[in-house]
Amino acid sequence: MNLVRCLWSWTVLLSFTGAVTAAEIASPDLTVEQAIDQYVQARISERQLQPAPNADDCTLVRRTSLDLLGRIPTAAEAKRYAESTEADKRLKLVEACLASPDFAYHFRNQLDSLLMGGQKGNHNEFREYLLASVRQNRSWDQMFRDMLIGSDDDAASKGATAFVRVRARELDELTNETSTIFFGVNVSCAKCHDHPLVEDWKQDHYFGMASFFQRTYVTKKNGVAEKFTGEVKFKTTKGEDKVAKFMFLTGATIDEPVVEISAEDRKKLDEEVKKQMQDDKAGPAPKPDFSPRAKLVELALQPANNQMFARAIVNRIWEMYLGRGIVHPVDQMHSGNAASHPELLDWLTRDLIQHQFDLKRLVRGIVLSQAYSRSSEWTASAEWPSPDLFAVALVRPLSPRQYSLSLRLASAAPESYKPEAGGDEWQKRRDELERSAEGFAGQFELPAENFQIGVDEALLFSNSPQVLDDYLRDSPDRLVGAIKALPEKGTQISTAYWTTLSRVPTADEIRACEQYLSKRNDPVAGLRQMVWALLTSPELRFNY
Amino acid sequence: MAHSPFCGSSEHGVTRRSFFGTTVFAGATAFAANMRVMDALKNPCLAGELKRQQKSVILLWLGGGASQFETWDPKPGRPTGGPFRSISTDIPSVQISELMPKMAQRLKTTAIIRSLNTRNADHGGGTRLMETGRAMEQAVDYPDLGALIARELGRADSQVPDYVSMYSETEGRHKGGPGFLGARYAPTFLTESMIPPNIRRPDSLPEVDHQERADLQKLLARRFSERRPNASVASHGMAYERVRGIMASESLFDINKEPQSARDFYGPTQFQEQCLIARRLVEAGVPFVKVARAWWDSHGQNFETHLELCADLDQGMSALLDDLKQRGLLESTLVITLAEFGRTPNINASLGRDHFASAWSCTLSGCGIKGGAVYGKTDPDGHKVVDGEMKSGDLFATIFAALGVDYKKEYHLGARPIPIVDFGCKPTQDVLA
């Protein structure tokens, strides 16, 4: 073990420029989940705290399903997990989820929110590209290439160019969002002045990044192309005029090779570009020998520079499952904003790079960790621990799609969805579910920090005849219809709880529901109202 | 390296959290502290104080860009002045367009600003600029004035909507929005119908059941909410708490609830009726109401257009100011007239005026305003501002100051401080009481 560590420490020293030395990072032979738990526990112990205990089975299967499948578990799935006595049931659960068709839909939706969250309108080709990529576990660096410099003629990257295309008309937007999304760095402040608070980011960095995109344009046929010349000029705060160098966020620069070109040829090229922008019958756009965007990809993925790219996605993926980045906020990865667990971030970064940017592997490790499995309840008398310790799970609002999908399942008759059937049958059903949930998902917004639910949502659920009919219909395929047929109130109530909230009701809850149902003149109306109360519960609205 | 709280330093995160404590209310209070109301609700003395201080804003939005020449800053006899004259007002040295005779007798409650130079003469960009008080930015989705006011003056548990926006015409119809403040502050947006969506109990559900169903939901939710104190979870409960109150506020939107005398007082046009509804809403405590009147974009037939539209505005606005005054509401209600820009001094070949953002006007009346003030001057032909130039941000600062909201306040978006008013902008003291 020591010998291995020795050898590794030399290799790591060579590949890590300016990062912590190898002696401070644990062995790469650890599993992802072991490394996570080692570092997270170390900080918790340092504070002399006890972390929250593990979440109970029902909570854990619900959380894992929401995070890996994008939906609540069916009643059968939840019960099966809770009742299983297998020692490695949690491992089996995670493996099964990762192997299911559900995973690809949900992970695709998460990546979509990351990559296109701020963009209005639909971008179905892009979403199709993401789905195909997730299904084949396409590496993140390859996806980056697809999105930045991919071609619509290539089947593997078709649709990916939308990332650039929807932003190409606004240089600031393209520059800033690429930096934020792929590198965790929101440099927009550095446009007008050296960033007031962050020494790392100067105007040179902002305009340096912008130069990589400055020649990008959209053709009349809606393709992404690049001009042959062009540079970014800006005014410094001192009032000097400056021409930006091609500069990556690490400060690494490249120079454009000087090409001798006659004024006549230059004019021809400019006219060709103009034609591309105006004529929808023009041929394929000419490709310059020197492509700034391709150079950006090259620079960003070079071993000397690629930690920035790797760290950013590690941090984002961590945030997806833990509710808070190791660096928080996730778009402020700079020297003035320390990571809560710097060695862990370095370890996970190194691990990702060494495993070819395999995101699914990282997800698996995170979800298998103890840190992920903690309860979100804090019952100790000690003060609530700071969220950056990950000693207690965070409560996270469901995304619009998770909520819409989950409502569909929660309001359905328990036997109507059978993921355990697997194969093509479940694949088809799951695909249908995904489509049918799409429309309703549009009613909700993507949760951001300080997410607040507005009264419009409460009014929608309280009063919209369509919503009420859809979810509370007394028909055999709906929960209401299914429990109506059950002989006893007790089973009606517990079936409703398992289907909507993935757990058994408490004695108090049973009592409250029984009392409510007994008072109703119309028993079916009573069931509808009880199911409504469960569907609109905060417990369904959040991932805890 | 200064450890600024804006860099997302976790040390500061701990400090804030421990400051607000760990009780059940902690989560809600930590967020609602910015709304400064949840603490007040727990303290009966403060609650009373707050009610007395309940302030509101009515924004009369002149969609398309009203001409300052035909309203607040006439240039009679000049080549740019057009055919209309100016008339005396109840303020000795001040004249406004003859198209606004009723408002001419009500300048004692109104301040006119004649020196807006906002530079953006594009419908989309100008609208964003005048709605949010700042230029659009890639990195930040700024909230509009309605969302800001809903946040600053609204109550977390309000039984009425926080932000109502009425835009009946199709031209220029724009919803605006809460930007990074989130859907909680989105407007109730009324276009073809004056009935807010989902405000009525469905026929299939009797009143008693509607109430008892809500009570059951609340009861069943209690265990979860108590064990997971968190501002988002708390907002869920709060949203459902507000449903009954909001449903009851449906009647506020029903003009038939007003006696005929009141309806006659305002007048029969859609805009005038909506002004009456606005009064009903602020009377009930709605912090922000926008009434849009479109379409002032008179590239052709400028003078006919303004003859008609100014008459509508003049009647609606003066009735509104009188009614608010009579009910003792004017001192706590700020009435604003505003648009995306003004109109050119140049009269074009179609007898129209085009977009013009270099020197134009708006008005502020009521709460916190020095009535009779006229701020800023344009040159004799109205080509440019010669004194007291104001930007959109300055107008916003002035609005906040009039309402007693700290214009220097900052929100935080992640690590970044977002001042509620654009950098370097200040209130114009001359129009403040």
Interface residues (C-beta under 8 A of the other chain):
Chain A: G118 E170 D172 E173 N176 E177 T180 N186 S188 C189 L197 V198 E199 V327 H328 P329 D331 Q332 H334 S335 G336 N337 A338 S340 S376 E377 E383 W384 S386 P387 D388 V395 P397 F444 E445 P447 A448 E449 N450 F451 Q452 I453 G454 V455 D456 E457 A458 L459 L460 S462 N463 S464 P465 L468 T506 D508 E509 A512 C513 Y516 K519 R520 A525 Q529 M530 W532 A533 L534 T536 S537 P538 E539 R541 F542 Y544
Chain B: M1 A2 H3 S4 F6 C7 G8 S9 S10 G13 V14 R17 S18 T22 F31 E137 Q138 A139 D141 P161 F180 G182 A183 R184 Y185 A186 T188 P196 P197 N198 I199 R200 R201 P202 D203 S204 L205 D209 H210 E212 R213 A214 L216 Q217 L219 L220 A221 R223 F224 S225 R227 R228 N230 A231 S232 V233 S235 H236 G237 M238 A239 Y240 R242 V243 I246 M247 L413 G414 A415 R416
